[in-house]
């Protein structure tokens, strides 16, 4: 029998690391390595970060539904990053890291929600 508790713990840590990396990527794209046609502003950073900031308290509490919603939210970040990848003359290489990070977050958050659900089902049946 698989130990879903250990797997869920590892996936939770991996999800939190990916979310932290996503915040750093957002800060880098909007404040540090800004394309020439844009102005670096904190307002843009906050507006882009709001969807993840809303979920953050529940993510830290290991809420399964919050992790599922994080997967849905990551799809929006993924679409934006892929669009910026095609404009690599303006945005550079950073959108490629964002694409990789959104795929990473989507995968580990999905696996956390699955394994945490399995762990909960096993603990209820005992």
Secondary structure, 3 states (H helix, E strand, C coil): CCCHHHHHHHHHHHHHHHHHHHHHHHHHHHHHCCCCCCCCCHHHHHHHHHHHHHHHHHHHCCCHHHHHHHHHHHHHHHHHHHHHHCCHHHHCCHHHHHHHHHHHHHHHHHHHHHHHHHHHHHHHHC
